[in-house]
Amino acid sequence: MKILFISLGCDKNLVDSEEMIGLLSDGGHILTDNEEEADAIIVNTCCFIGDAKEESVNTILEMAEYKKTGKLKALIVTGCLAQRYRQEILDEIPEVDAVVGTAAYPQILQALEKAIGREKYQNYSESAPVPLISGKRILTTGGHYAYLKIAEGCNKHCAYCIIPKLRGEYRSVPLEDLVSQAQRLAADGVKELVLVAQETTLYGLDLYQKKSLHVLLESLARIEGLRWIRILYCYPEELYPELVAVMKREEKICHYLDIPIQHASDAVLKRMGRRTTKENLVKTIDWLREEIPDIVLRTTLITGFPGESQEDFVELYNFMDEMEFDRVGVFPYSAEEDTPAAVMPDQIPQEVKEQRRDELMELAQEISLEKGKEKLGQSLMVLIEGKVSGEAAYVGRSYADAPKVDGYIFIQTTQELTTGDFVRVRITGSLEYDLIGELENESAE
């Protein structure tokens, strides 16, 4: 059968999608990117915030139209939206034949078989162990980098977040399974491994009764073929000395951390249910920069959380100005049903949320531009992502740039390069988020 697979949402969801694609391919099915040709369409959904939920619903409705105009026999919805609104999807969108929850995706072939047989199908697991990767996973990232999901779920229960209800409590993947996955990925040509989870710094606490991300990193760093190991989604209050020590010691581990802080006002942090303070954030950031002077720090912020006063926002703005994060993502608060924050008093008007978001992003752009200028003349190792269409130029990333969310380095050269190559680049120009450079005389390969 020809199957169109649509993956929405975060990189953690993408890992699930790649596993399902592998299972489908191993089952003899063929992937297509043509909706008109598809016998079945699978939409792996997200519903973390309102915009993501809207995108997921609109995509399902758009694909449902092919039941009328194409050869579509089965429409299957998987992922977070399927987990959260299981019955509503089947009741309100009759074109949907099957819904598969977040921990039940290994049953995708069974769901497809039932759906094709015109039998409505549902499968959910409220807090199942993390499904083991089958080894059939097919990468959609180009093959030179891959995400490694090291845990599922979350225990933090922040006031604005629905993830614990969708993905369950925190469950680490056993270390030996992760090392086996990483070995297979490296053997298939993956050079950059990006570690993801809802919270990576707690890895192993449930299995081994102690934080064990540093132990995992040491094992991954010994895998031949891997060049970069990148860590995302580290809650700042959970960072610990052994982790920083292994980052300093192991050359393969990028000096890069994503530390989502969400805010800097103690009053807002407390209402959010965050387990830190502005003082502790400053201490953590200063500590990281003292231990690893070239570390790149990325963070995410929320504007317009219920009760956020103008004074709270100014405090956040000034904190961001002082801390000068290298990479920043800012999101206006989205009220999600079944979360404590959704029913809090003093909800902020949407236009105020967005205005505050815009102000922070303008500041982030100014900081990024200044940091880019500081890199002029520097020599950076760059992973080639592809060629710029119609130009004698390529695009790549340095250790400072996580895939999909950070900037790029544009390299002007007539030399032929291949996606996945590592080359040494001298920086000659800077833009708001991106850099411009030229190849040094020797390739790093």
C-alpha positions as CSV (number, residue, x, y, z in Angstrom):
1,M,0.0,0.0,0.0
2,K,1.1,3.6,-0.6
3,I,1.2,5.6,2.6
4,L,1.5,9.3,3.2
5,F,3.0,10.0,6.6
6,I,2.8,13.5,8.1
7,S,4.8,14.3,11.3
8,L,3.9,17.4,13.3
9,G,5.3,18.9,16.5
10,C,8.5,18.4,18.3
11,D,11.7,16.4,17.6
12,K,10.6,13.8,20.2
13,N,7.4,13.2,18.1
14,L,9.6,12.9,15.1
15,V,11.5,10.0,16.6
16,D,8.1,8.2,17.1
17,S,7.2,9.0,13.4
18,E,10.5,7.6,12.2
19,E,9.9,4.4,14.1
20,M,6.4,4.1,12.7
21,I,7.7,4.7,9.1
22,G,10.3,2.0,9.6
23,L,7.7,-0.5,10.8
24,L,5.4,0.4,7.9
25,S,8.3,0.0,5.4
26,D,9.3,-3.3,7.0
27,G,5.7,-4.4,6.7
28,G,6.0,-4.1,2.9
29,H,4.3,-0.7,2.5
30,I,5.6,2.1,0.3
31,L,5.8,5.8,1.3
32,T,4.5,8.5,-0.9
33,D,4.4,12.3,-0.7
34,N,1.4,12.5,-3.0
35,E,-2.0,12.8,-1.2
36,E,-3.9,11.7,-4.4
37,E,-1.9,8.5,-4.6
38,A,-2.1,7.5,-1.0
39,D,-4.1,4.4,0.1
40,A,-3.6,5.5,3.7
41,I,-2.6,8.7,5.4
42,I,-1.2,8.8,8.9
43,V,-1.0,12.1,10.8
44,N,1.3,12.1,13.9
45,T,-0.1,15.1,15.8
46,C,0.9,17.6,18.5
47,C,-1.3,19.6,20.9
48,F,1.3,21.2,23.2
49,I,0.0,24.7,22.6
50,G,-3.1,26.2,20.9
51,D,-1.3,26.8,17.6
52,A,0.0,23.2,17.4
53,K,-3.5,21.9,18.2
54,E,-5.0,24.0,15.5
55,E,-2.4,22.9,13.0
56,S,-3.1,19.2,13.9
57,V,-6.8,19.5,13.5
58,N,-6.6,21.5,10.3
59,T,-4.2,18.9,8.8
60,I,-6.6,16.0,9.8
61,L,-9.5,17.8,8.2
62,E,-7.5,18.6,5.0
63,M,-6.4,14.9,4.7
64,A,-10.0,13.8,5.4
65,E,-11.1,15.4,2.1
66,Y,-9.1,12.8,0.2
67,K,-11.6,10.2,1.3
68,K,-13.9,12.0,-1.1
69,T,-11.6,13.0,-3.9
70,G,-8.7,10.5,-3.9
71,K,-8.1,6.8,-3.5
72,L,-7.8,7.1,0.3
73,K,-9.0,4.1,2.2
74,A,-7.7,4.8,5.7
75,L,-7.0,7.9,7.8
76,I,-5.1,7.3,11.0
77,V,-4.3,9.8,13.7
78,T,-1.5,9.2,16.2
79,G,0.4,11.2,18.8
80,C,-0.5,13.7,21.4
81,L,-3.8,14.9,20.0
82,A,-4.9,11.3,19.6
83,Q,-4.0,10.6,23.2
84,R,-5.8,13.6,24.5
85,Y,-8.9,13.7,22.3
86,R,-9.3,10.1,21.4
87,Q,-13.1,9.8,21.4
88,E,-13.8,13.3,20.2
89,I,-11.7,12.7,17.0
90,L,-13.7,9.6,16.1
91,D,-17.0,11.2,17.0
92,E,-16.4,14.5,15.2
93,I,-14.3,13.5,12.2
94,P,-16.0,10.3,10.9
95,E,-13.4,10.0,8.1
96,V,-10.8,9.0,10.8
97,D,-10.6,5.2,11.0
98,A,-8.0,4.8,13.8
99,V,-6.5,6.7,16.7
100,V,-3.3,5.5,18.3
101,G,-2.0,7.0,21.5
102,T,1.6,8.2,22.4
103,A,2.8,4.9,23.8
104,A,1.0,2.6,21.4
105,Y,2.7,3.6,18.2
106,P,4.4,0.1,17.8
107,Q,0.9,-1.1,16.9
108,I,0.8,1.0,13.8
109,L,0.7,-2.0,11.5
110,Q,-2.2,-3.4,13.4
111,A,-4.0,-0.1,13.3
112,L,-3.5,0.1,9.5
113,E,-4.8,-3.4,9.0
114,K,-8.0,-2.7,11.0
115,A,-8.5,0.7,9.3
116,I,-8.2,-0.8,5.8
117,G,-10.8,-3.4,6.9
118,R,-13.1,-0.6,7.8
119,E,-13.0,-1.4,11.5
120,K,-12.7,1.5,13.8
121,Y,-9.6,1.1,15.9
122,Q,-8.3,2.7,19.2
123,N,-5.1,1.9,21.2
124,Y,-3.8,3.8,24.2
125,S,-1.5,3.2,27.1
126,E,-1.7,5.6,30.0
127,S,1.7,5.1,31.5
128,A,3.4,2.2,29.6
129,P,7.1,1.7,29.5
130,V,8.9,3.6,26.8
131,P,8.4,1.5,23.6
132,L,11.7,-0.1,22.6
133,I,13.0,1.1,19.2
134,S,12.7,-1.9,16.9
135,G,15.8,-1.1,14.8
136,K,13.6,-0.5,11.8
137,R,13.6,3.2,12.2
138,I,13.9,5.2,9.0
139,L,15.5,8.7,9.4
140,T,13.8,11.7,7.9
141,T,16.6,14.2,8.8
142,G,18.8,13.4,5.8
143,G,20.9,10.7,7.5
144,H,23.8,12.9,8.8
145,Y,22.1,13.7,12.1
146,A,19.5,12.0,14.2
147,Y,17.6,12.5,17.4
148,L,17.9,10.0,20.2
149,K,15.0,10.1,22.6
150,I,16.4,9.1,26.0
151,A,13.2,9.3,28.1
152,E,9.5,9.6,27.8
153,G,7.0,11.7,29.9
154,C,7.6,14.2,32.7
155,N,7.2,14.6,36.5
156,K,7.5,18.3,36.7
157,H,3.8,19.2,36.3
158,C,4.4,22.9,35.5
159,A,1.2,24.9,35.7
160,Y,1.0,25.6,32.0
161,C,2.0,22.2,30.6
162,I,-0.2,19.3,29.5
163,I,2.7,16.9,28.7
164,P,2.5,14.7,31.9
165,K,-1.2,14.1,31.1
166,L,-0.3,13.1,27.5
167,R,3.0,11.3,27.9
168,G,2.8,10.0,31.5
169,E,5.4,10.0,34.2
170,Y,9.1,10.2,33.5
171,R,10.5,6.9,32.2
172,S,14.1,6.6,31.1
173,V,15.1,4.3,28.3
174,P,17.7,1.7,29.6
175,L,21.2,2.8,28.9
176,E,22.2,-0.3,26.9
177,D,19.2,0.2,24.6
178,L,20.2,3.7,23.9
179,V,23.8,2.7,23.2
180,S,22.6,0.0,20.8
181,Q,20.4,2.5,19.0
182,A,23.2,5.0,18.7
183,Q,25.6,2.3,17.4
184,R,23.1,1.4,14.6
185,L,22.6,5.1,13.8
186,A,26.4,5.7,13.6
187,A,26.8,2.6,11.4
188,D,24.2,4.1,9.0
189,G,26.2,7.3,8.7
190,V,24.8,9.5,11.4
191,K,27.5,11.9,12.6
192,E,25.6,14.2,15.0
193,L,23.4,12.7,17.7
194,V,21.0,15.1,19.4
195,L,19.7,13.8,22.8
196,V,16.1,14.8,23.5
197,A,13.5,14.1,26.2
198,Q,11.0,16.3,27.9
199,E,13.8,16.8,30.4
200,T,17.2,15.2,29.7
201,T,19.0,16.1,32.9
202,L,16.9,13.6,35.0
203,Y,17.9,10.7,32.8
204,G,18.3,7.5,34.7
205,L,17.0,8.7,38.1
206,D,14.0,6.3,37.8
207,L,16.1,3.3,36.6
208,Y,19.3,3.7,38.5
209,Q,18.3,5.9,41.5
210,K,20.7,8.6,40.4
211,K,21.1,11.1,37.6
212,S,23.0,9.2,34.9
213,L,23.1,11.5,31.8
214,H,26.9,11.8,32.3
215,V,27.2,8.0,32.3
216,L,25.2,7.8,29.1
217,L,27.3,10.5,27.5
218,E,30.5,8.7,28.3
219,S,29.2,5.5,26.6
220,L,28.0,7.4,23.5
221,A,31.3,9.3,23.2
222,R,33.0,5.9,22.6
223,I,31.0,5.1,19.5
224,E,33.0,5.2,16.4
225,G,31.7,7.4,13.6
226,L,29.9,9.9,15.9
227,R,31.5,13.4,15.7
228,W,29.1,15.5,17.7
229,I,26.7,14.8,20.6
230,R,24.3,17.6,21.5
231,I,22.1,17.9,24.5
232,L,18.7,19.6,24.5
233,Y,16.1,20.4,27.1
234,C,18.0,20.6,30.4
235,Y,16.1,22.1,33.2
236,P,18.6,24.5,34.8
237,E,17.8,23.5,38.4
238,E,18.7,19.9,37.5
239,L,22.2,20.5,36.0
240,Y,24.9,18.8,38.1
241,P,28.7,18.8,38.3
242,E,29.3,15.4,36.8
243,L,27.4,16.4,33.7
244,V,29.4,19.5,33.2
245,A,32.6,17.6,33.9
246,V,31.9,15.1,31.1
247,M,31.0,17.9,28.7
248,K,34.5,19.4,29.4
249,R,36.3,16.1,29.1
250,E,34.7,14.5,26.1
251,E,35.6,16.2,22.8
252,K,32.6,14.9,21.0
253,I,30.1,16.6,23.3
254,C,29.1,20.0,21.9
255,H,29.6,22.9,24.3
256,Y,25.9,23.7,23.9
257,L,22.9,23.4,26.2
258,D,19.3,24.1,25.8
259,I,18.1,25.3,29.3
260,P,14.4,26.4,29.1
261,I,13.9,28.9,31.9
262,Q,10.4,30.3,30.8
263,H,10.7,33.4,33.0
264,A,12.9,35.4,35.4
265,S,10.4,36.9,37.8
266,D,10.3,34.9,41.0
267,A,6.5,35.7,41.4
268,V,5.8,34.3,37.8
269,L,8.2,31.3,38.3
270,K,6.3,30.4,41.4
271,R,2.9,30.6,39.8
272,M,4.3,28.5,36.9
273,G,5.3,25.8,39.3
274,R,8.9,26.1,38.2
275,R,11.4,24.9,40.8
276,T,14.0,27.7,40.6
277,T,14.5,31.4,41.3
278,K,16.1,34.3,39.4
279,E,19.0,34.1,41.8
280,N,19.6,30.4,41.2
281,L,19.3,31.0,37.4
282,V,22.0,33.6,37.5
283,K,24.2,31.3,39.6
284,T,23.7,28.4,37.2
285,I,24.4,30.5,34.1
286,D,27.5,32.0,35.6
287,W,28.7,28.6,36.7
288,L,28.2,27.1,33.2
289,R,30.1,30.0,31.6
290,E,32.9,29.8,34.1
291,E,33.3,26.1,33.7
292,I,32.9,26.1,29.8
293,P,33.8,29.6,28.5
294,D,32.8,28.8,24.9
295,I,29.4,27.3,25.9
296,V,26.4,28.3,23.8
297,L,23.2,28.6,25.8
298,R,19.7,28.4,24.3
299,T,16.5,29.1,26.3
300,T,12.8,29.5,25.8
301,L,10.6,32.1,27.4
302,I,6.8,32.6,27.9
303,T,5.2,36.0,27.9
304,G,1.8,36.9,29.2
305,F,1.5,34.1,31.8
306,P,-1.5,34.7,34.0
307,G,-0.8,37.5,36.5
308,E,2.4,38.7,34.7
309,S,2.5,42.4,35.5
310,Q,4.4,45.0,33.5
311,E,7.0,45.0,36.3
312,D,7.4,41.2,35.9
313,F,7.9,41.6,32.2
314,V,10.4,44.4,32.6
315,E,12.3,42.2,35.1
316,L,12.4,39.4,32.4
317,Y,13.5,41.8,29.7
318,N,16.3,43.2,31.9
319,F,17.4,39.6,32.9
320,M,17.6,38.6,29.2
321,D,19.5,41.8,28.4
322,E,22.0,41.0,31.2
323,M,22.3,37.3,30.6
324,E,22.7,37.6,26.8
325,F,21.6,34.1,25.8
326,D,23.0,33.0,22.5
327,R,19.8,31.5,21.3
328,V,16.2,32.4,22.4
329,G,12.7,31.3,21.5
330,V,9.8,33.3,22.9
331,F,6.2,32.2,23.0
332,P,3.0,34.0,24.1
333,Y,1.3,32.0,26.8
334,S,-1.3,29.5,25.5
335,A,-4.0,28.5,27.9
336,E,-4.4,24.7,27.7
337,E,-7.5,23.0,29.1
338,D,-6.9,20.7,32.0
339,T,-3.9,22.7,33.2
340,P,-3.9,24.7,36.4
341,A,-2.8,27.9,34.6
342,A,-5.9,27.8,32.3
343,V,-8.2,28.6,35.2
344,M,-5.9,31.1,37.0
345,P,-7.2,34.6,37.5
346,D,-5.7,37.7,35.8
347,Q,-5.4,36.2,32.3
348,I,-3.5,38.5,30.0
349,P,-5.0,39.8,26.7
350,Q,-3.6,38.2,23.6
351,E,-2.3,41.4,22.1
352,V,-0.3,42.1,25.3
353,K,1.2,38.6,25.2
354,E,2.2,39.1,21.6
355,Q,3.6,42.6,22.1
356,R,5.8,41.4,25.0
357,R,6.9,38.5,22.8
358,D,7.8,40.9,20.0
359,E,9.8,43.1,22.4
360,L,11.8,40.2,23.7
361,M,12.5,38.9,20.2
362,E,13.8,42.3,19.1
363,L,16.2,42.2,22.0
364,A,17.2,38.6,21.2
365,Q,17.9,39.7,17.6
366,E,20.1,42.6,18.8
367,I,22.1,40.3,21.1
368,S,22.4,37.7,18.3
369,L,23.7,40.3,15.9
370,E,26.3,41.5,18.3
371,K,27.5,37.9,19.1
372,G,27.7,37.2,15.4
373,K,30.0,40.2,14.9
374,E,32.3,38.8,17.7
375,K,32.8,35.7,15.6
376,L,34.3,37.6,12.6
377,G,37.7,36.1,11.8
378,Q,37.1,33.0,13.9
379,S,37.6,29.5,12.5
380,L,34.7,27.1,13.1
381,M,34.1,23.4,12.4
382,V,31.0,23.2,10.3
383,L,28.7,20.3,9.4
384,I,27.4,20.7,5.8
385,E,23.6,20.6,5.6
386,G,23.2,21.1,1.8
387,K,23.8,23.3,-1.2
388,V,22.2,26.7,-1.8
389,S,20.0,26.3,-4.8
390,G,21.4,28.1,-7.9
391,E,24.4,29.5,-6.1
392,A,28.1,28.4,-5.6
393,A,27.4,28.2,-1.9
394,Y,26.5,25.7,0.9
395,V,24.7,25.9,4.2
396,G,26.0,24.4,7.4
397,R,25.9,24.5,11.2
398,S,28.6,24.8,13.8
399,Y,28.5,23.4,17.3
400,A,26.6,26.5,18.3
401,D,23.6,25.6,16.1
402,A,21.1,22.9,16.8
403,P,19.2,21.6,13.8
404,K,15.9,23.3,12.8
405,V,15.9,25.9,15.6
406,D,19.1,27.9,15.4
407,G,21.0,29.7,12.7
408,Y,23.1,28.6,9.7
409,I,26.5,29.4,8.3
410,F,26.5,30.2,4.6
411,I,29.7,29.2,2.8
412,Q,30.6,30.6,-0.6
413,T,32.8,28.1,-2.5
414,T,33.1,26.4,-5.9
415,Q,34.5,23.3,-4.2
416,E,32.0,20.4,-4.2
417,L,30.9,19.4,-0.8
418,T,28.6,16.7,0.4
419,T,25.8,16.8,3.1
420,G,27.3,15.4,6.2
421,D,30.9,16.6,5.5
422,F,32.7,18.5,8.3
423,V,34.8,21.4,7.0
424,R,36.8,24.2,8.6
425,V,35.2,27.6,7.9
426,R,36.6,31.1,8.6
427,I,33.8,33.6,9.5
428,T,33.7,36.7,7.2
429,G,30.3,38.2,7.8
430,S,27.3,38.1,10.1
431,L,23.5,38.6,9.9
432,E,20.9,38.7,12.6
433,Y,20.9,35.0,13.2
434,D,23.2,33.5,10.5
435,L,26.9,33.8,9.6
436,I,28.8,33.9,6.4
437,G,32.1,32.3,5.9
438,E,34.7,30.8,3.5
439,L,36.4,27.5,3.5
440,E,39.9,27.3,4.9
441,N,42.5,25.6,2.9
442,E,42.0,22.1,4.3
443,S,38.9,20.1,4.9
444,A,38.6,18.7,8.4
445,E,38.0,15.2,7.1
